[in-house]
Amino acid sequence: MSSDSNVPAHLAQAILTIDLAAIVSNWRLLRDRVAPAQCAAVVKANAYGAGIAPVARALADAGCKTFFVAHVHEALALRRVLPREEYVIYTLNGIAGGREAAIALRDSLLRPVIGTFEELALWRSLSGTSANPALPMALQFSTGMNRLGFAPREAGDVTQVLATVAGPQPDFVMSHFVSSEIPDDPMNPAQIAAFAEIRSHFPALAGSLANSSGIFLPPEPYCDLVRPGYALYGGNPTPGLPNPMQPVVQLQAPVLQVRHVQPGETAGYNGVWTAKRPSRLAVIGVGYADGFLRSAGGPSDPGFAMIGGTACPIAGRVSMDLLILDATDAPEKAVHAGARAELLGAAITIDDLAERAGTIGYEILTGLGARYHRRYVSASGTTE
């Protein structure tokens, strides 16, 4: 299995380790939780930064048969990884690109998630025009997100189009939660009820509503198919409660230089960090160009990294290619050029870093940079 990164390990300034065995374990936990409903896998955005090819292969080997991506080009790339006769792949963003994109989907046996009458007409118009007639598609309805999808009031009109115009039929209907990570948000029961009403127009079709956090809602709105993404990659689908998922990513980088500064000296852009004591600073070759957000540093509640088993706060602003750690409290023998700093891992989860950076773990994960060397760990061992 090859890495998605073309940066050789001996040249990379940071190593991103992705535990494929943990991803598979997380998928199996969700699969067992929702059974007899089917558990798909969302692998859009390069499998949330983890690498779509190795992640998809690992999940397919574990028994996952249904995958979701966002864009047409992602679906085409995934089809090259997974045998077309065995796996079903959907594009959540529909058929952006018009007829040419629709033909590309059809000819690779891929299925769009349709959310407009124009897309519905286009997809169904391809039926019977070649040796590869258009496959079934999914129908998406917006029940509160107001991004993509038909309006609930259009459900009856959709059924009329499907009944009166020849062409492929949908195989399921779906919607997306607005606030499933907040169990007591009143939007959750409102959306569940709205989706049930929509499904009444399509009694023969399967339904899909739950994302990662939706799987853990008390009403158990599993329907027939769940679509976890973030939870597969170790993100906590139950904020404020212990994370039921295994951690997946670890980011380590060597110390490039150690600097000793005196009280009153500053570090980083704009001098927002000032030494209050004689301090030892460790410079790391990771910055916001690598997806380590600038907002993770700063004067209030900065992020940190581990050196020698000690939490070392970020000193000042994160730069494009570098960040600085206050390693004063770390063991002296552990702080030297070449020493390893752990930026993500057991002690600093993606949710921890996201909270300190004022964002969400999804942004941390999907922003993990191309300049890392990606190292994959599976049940059978480690593959660079």
C-alpha positions, 0 to 999 in steps of 0.5 A, a space after each residue: 500500500 502506497 502513501 498518498 504523499 510524495 514526500 519521502 520519509 527522510 526528507 519530510 519535516 513531519 510524519 503523519 501516521 494513519 491507523 487503518 486498523 483503528 478506522 476499520 474498528 471504528 466502522 465496525 463499532 458503528 456497523 454493529 450499533 446500527 444493525 440491521 441498518 447498513 453502515 456506509 463510509 464517507 470518504 470525501 476530501 481525501 478521506 478527511 485527509 487520511 488518504 482515500 485509496 488506503 482508507 477505502 481499500 481497508 474499509 472495503 476489505 472489512 466489508 463496507 460496500 457503500 461509499 460517499 464522496 462529494 465531487 465527481 472527480 473524487 468518485 472517479 478516483 475512488 472507482 479506480 481503487 474499488 472494483 466497480 462490480 462490488 461497490 456502490 459509490 455516490 456523489 453527495 454534490 450531485 452532477 456538478 459539471 452538467 451532461 459531461 460529468 453525468 456521462 462520466 458518472 454513468 460510464 464508471 457505474 457511479 451514482 449521483 445524489 440528486 437534489 434538483 429537477 434539472 439534475 433529475 431530468 439529466 440523469 434520467 435522460 441518459 437511460 438507454 443512450 449507450 451500452 451503460 444505461 444510467 444507474 439508480 440515484 439517490 434523492 436528497 431533501 433539505 429538512 433544515 440545512 438549506 444547502 443542497 436538496 429538494 424542498 420538502 414541499 417538492 416531494 409530491 412533484 418528484 414522485 409525479 416526475 418519477 411516475 410519468 417520465 421513463 428513466 432510472 428510479 432512485 434507490 433511496 432518499 436522504 437528508 442531513 442533520 443540522 445539529 445532531 452533535 447537540 442531542 437536545 437541539 429541537 432541530 433534531 426531532 423536527 428534522 426526523 419528523 420532516 424526513 418521515 413525512 418526505 419518506 411517506 411519498 416514497 414508501 418503497 424506498 430506503 431512507 438515510 438520515 444519520 451522520 456520525 453524531 446522528 448515529 448516537 442520538 437517543 431516537 436512533 434515527 438509523 433508517 436503512 443506511 447511515 453515513 458516518 464520516 468524522 467518527 471513522 477518523 477518530 473524531 468524537 461524535 458525542 461532544 462533551 462525553 467520552 469519545 467512543 471512537 479509537 484515535 486514528 491520526 498521529 502527527 510528529 515532527 522533529 525539533 529543528 532548533 533550540 533557542 534560549 531567551 531571557 525574560 522580556 524577549 518575544 517570540 513569533 509574529 507581532 510579539 504576542 508571546 513574551 518570556 516571563 522567565 529564562 525559557 527554552 524554545 523548540 522550533 518545529 517545521 510545521 505551520 499553517 501551510 501544513 494545516 496546523 492553524 494559525 489560531 492554534 497559537 496566541 496569547 490565550 489558551 494556546 495549543 501545545 505539543 508533547 516533548 519528552 512526555 511534557 506538554 509544551 505550549 505554543 509560543 506566539 503565532 503559528 507561522 506558515 512553515 514553523 511553530 515555536 514551543 515553550 519547552 522550558 518545563 520539558 526534561 533538558 535531555 529531551 529537548 534538542 535538535 532532532 528530538 520528536 514533538 508530538 503535535 497530534 496523538 494520544 495526548 492531543 486529539 483532533 478535538 483538543 486542537 480544534 477547541 484551542 484553535 476555535 474551530 472544529 475537528 473536521 477542519 483540522 482533519 481535512 486540512 492535514 497538509 500534503 507536505 507530510 510523509 504519510 505512514 499507514 498502520 494496519 492490522 498486518 503491520 506498517 506500510 510507508 
